[in-house]
């Protein structure tokens, strides 16, 4: 009888320990590479991605893209489940995200969907998915990242959402897709610095009210972690100096020659998830360990040259040639613990 009681107590102790172990919360980001619908929007320049265009962007290719985006996001979580927060860029509109949620494994869960309505010349926007069982939406705004004083261009607005988690934590989330380097890195840099200023100004407001505010800044910044827009304007690095500075674990990964994008035979980090120091070593609520920042570099998202062994992202298109792949960027994700 005593033996039975001791075994039962041991079992209860193990069960209690298991109950106290909480799965990490995953935050993911992905530049989808032209996640367009197949419908013509007369108010936007989406003619390249239509069934009768040169790219032959029909329902079959759209659904293939949708399933591949879902597969990538699903792969960011170890074991069952999906990321609780997902930032997405190069989406045409909110409707493509609604379809992603309703026609993939996301449909088995309850997700909120947000998207910007930007003036971008290519009619692409930023989006955010959030698990409603974890977060409640408090507020949603767009920050204009286009500076009219810097020439004739229009870029994506920054998505800014305030979310309250079930544990009481308030998350301030920015989803970014800063101006490209198409006209040259130096020539276009002022545009990215302006976008960084808009985000930093909002962060300053938040930190003035709460120095420990939990802030997540994620996106395709079209700049590397050691560029001025990230390092000096946004004040994000892997060695923050001031309390209000942000922590960028992806600077470490970039220094280690890891990357999210392949250009000129070099892997570099363009896509980053940056957090405020309110997450670092937090004694209450969600916390972030810099070791828990990742790039999803699995075989299925890569194309490998059989002759040279060179690897690059497995793209949907290269020019007008359809490969049916994933994206020209790799996805990234971080894990937050309680």
N, C-alpha and C positions, 0 to 999 in steps of 0.2 A: 504493500500500500504506500509506504514512504517513497519507494522507488518511483511509483506511478506519479505521485504528487510532484517530486523533484523534476521529472521529465516534463510534466505539464507546465510547471513554472518556467522551465527553460524555453519551452515552445512559446509561451506567452511573452517572455522577454525578447525572443528573436522577432516575434510579430510586431512588438512595440518598436523595436529598432528599425524594422523595415518601414513602419508607418511614418517614422520621423525622417526617413531619407526621401527627400523630394527631388523629382527629376528636374534637371536644369531647364531653364526657359531659353529657347533658341530664337535668335534674331538673325534673319537672313536678308541678303541683298543680291539682286540680279539685274544686270543689263541684258534684256532679252534679245536684243538685236532685231529691231523692226517687227514688233508684235502688233500687226495691223489687222483690222477686220477686212472683210471682202466687199464692203458697201462703199459707194461713192458718197463722200460728204462734200457737197458743193461749196461749203465754207472753208474747206481745208485742201491743201495740196497733197492729196493721197492717191493721185492717179497712178503712181508707180506700183501700188499694191492693190490691183483690181484684177478680176478674172481675165479681162481682155487686154491687159498690159503685157509688156515684154516679159515680165516676171511670172505671168500666168498665176497670180495669187488667188487661187480658188479655195473652195470650202475644204477640199482634201488637204491642201497644204496648210491651211489655217489650223485644222484640227490636229495635224501632225505637230505643228508648232506648239499648240496648247498642251498636248500630252507631254511633249519634251520639257516645256517649262515646269509643268507639274512634277515630272520625274526628277528634275534637278532639285527642286525645292524639297521634295520628299526625302531626297538623299542627304540633306543637311542635318537630319535628325537621326541619332543612333537609336535603333529599335523602332517600335511603333510610334506613330504620332507625326505631327507636322510642326513647322516653326510657328511660334505664337505671333511673331511680327515679321512681315515680309515687305521690304521696299523693292519696288520694280520701276525700271526706266526703259525708255524706248517702247512705250505702249502708246497706241493711238488714242485711246479714250477709256473711260470707266467701263464701257460695255464689254471690252475684251476681257477685263478682269472679272466682270460678272459672269461671263461665259467660262472663264478659267475655274471659278469657284463652283459653278453649277454642273460642269461637265468633266470633272476630274475627281481624284480622291478627296479634294477639298469639300465636295458635296456632302460627305458624311459628317462634317463638322459645321459649326456656325461661325462664319467669318464676316466681318464688316469690310466694306470696300470703299476706299477713297481714291480720288484722282484729281489732278489739276486740270485746268483748262487754259493752256498757255498760248502765247502768240507765236510760238516757235515756227520757223519757216517750213520745217518738214512735218509739222503737225504731230509731233510726238510729245508725250507728257510723262509725269511722274505719278506713281501710284503707291498705295499702302494697303496691305491686308492685315487685319488684326483679329485674333481669336476672341470671340465675344464671351467665351467661358473664362477668359483670363482678364480681359480689358473692357472697360466702358469708355466710349468716346465722350470727352469733355468739350473739346473745341477743335475746329479745323479751319485753317487759313492758308492762303497762298502768299508767298513773298515774291514780289517782282524782282527778278535778277537781271533785267535788261536795262542797261544804262544808255539813254538816248544820246548822251554826249560822246559816246565812243563809236560813232559811225552807224551805218545802216545795217543793223542786224536785230534779230529777235531770238531770245533764248527761252529755255524752259523756266517756268516759275518754280520756286522751291515749295514743296509740300511741308506744311508745319501742322502737326497734330498733337493735342494734349490728351493723354490717355490715363485712366486710373485703373490700377491693377487690383485684383481681389484682395491682395494683402495690404492695401492702402497706399502703396507707392504710386506717385504721379510721375509718368514718363513724358518728357518733351521730345518729340521725334521730328527730325528734319530729313526729308528725302530729296536728294540733289542730283541734278544732271547738268553740270556746268558747261559753258561754251567750249566747242571743240578746238583742236589745234589745226584745223584744215588750212587756215591762211598762214600757218607758221606758228611755232611755239611762242616766240617773243612778240610777234605781231598781235597775237590773240590774248596774250597774258593779261592785259588790263581788264579784259572782259571777265576773266575768272576771278581776278582780285576783287572786282566790283561785286560779283556774286558772293564771294567769301565775306565781304564787308556786311552784306545784308544779313547773313546768318549770324555773324559775330555780334552785330548790333542787337539782334533779338536775344542772343545768349546773354549778353551783358545785362539786358533788362531782367531776364529770368534770375540771374545770379545776384542781382542787386536786391531782389526780394528774398532769395533763398540761396545762400552760398553753397549749400549742399544739394542743389537741384539735380535731379537725375535726367541727364540730357543724352540723347543719341543722335549723332549726325552721320548719316550714311549716304553713299551715292557713288556715281561715276563722276569723279571730279575733273577728269581730263588733265589732271596734274598728278605728279608723284608726291609721296609724303615729304620729300625734301625740297619741294618747290615753294616759292614765297607765299602763294595763296593759302597753302595748308599750314606751313610752318610759322609764318610771320603774321598773316592777316587773321586766319582762323585760330591761330595760337594752339596748334595741335602737334604733339610729338610723343615719342616714347620715353621722354625724360622731361615732363612738365616742370617749369621753374616756379611759376606763381600758382596760387590756389585756384584762380579762375581759368587757368590753362586746361586744355583738353588732353586726354590720353589717346594716342594713336598706336596701337599694337602693330598696325600694318606697316609702320615705318621699319620696325624690326624685320618683318618678313621681306620687305623690299630690299633691305640691306643684305639679307641672306640670299638674294638673287631669286627669290620666289616671285610670282607675278600672277596677275589676273588677265593680262593682255599681252599679246606677242606682236612686236613690231621691230622691223629691221634686225631680225634674228636675235632678239633680246626679250626676255620676260621681265616686265615691270609691273608694279602695282599702280593701277588707276582707280580701282574700286576699293573703298575703305569703309569700315564701320568704326567711328570715333566716339568715345564716351567722355562724359565729364568725370571729374575726380570724385564726385558724389557716389559713384559706383565702386571706386577702388577701395577695397577693404572695408566696405560698408558693414557696420555692426547690426544694422536693422534693414530688413527688406532684401531686395536683390543686390548682389554684388558681382563685380567682374574681376576675374584673374586674367592678366594679360596672356597667359599661356593658352587661354581658351578662345583664341582668335584663329580662324581657319580659312583656307582657300580650298574649294572643292575641286580637286584635280584628279578625278577618277578617269579610268580608261575610256568610258563611254562618251565623255565630253571632249575628248582629244582626237585629233587626226595625227597619225604617225606616218611619216614618209618611210616606206619600206626600204628604200635604198640608203638613205642617210641617217635614219633613226630620229630625225628632227620632229619634234612635237609642237603642235599649235592647236588653238581651239577649233573644235569641229563645228563649222559654221553652217547657217541655213543657206546662205548664198555667198558666192564670190563673184562680184560683178553681176552678170545676168545668168550665171550658171548656178543651177539649183542642186545643192548637196543634201538637203533635207536634214541637216544637223541641228545644233542647239543654238549657239551664239558665238560671236567673235570675242566675247568676254567670259571668264569663269565666274561662277557665283562665289560669294563669301558668306561666312556666318560666325557669330560669336555665341557663347553660352553664358548665361547669367545664373548664378546659384543663390539659394536662400539659406 
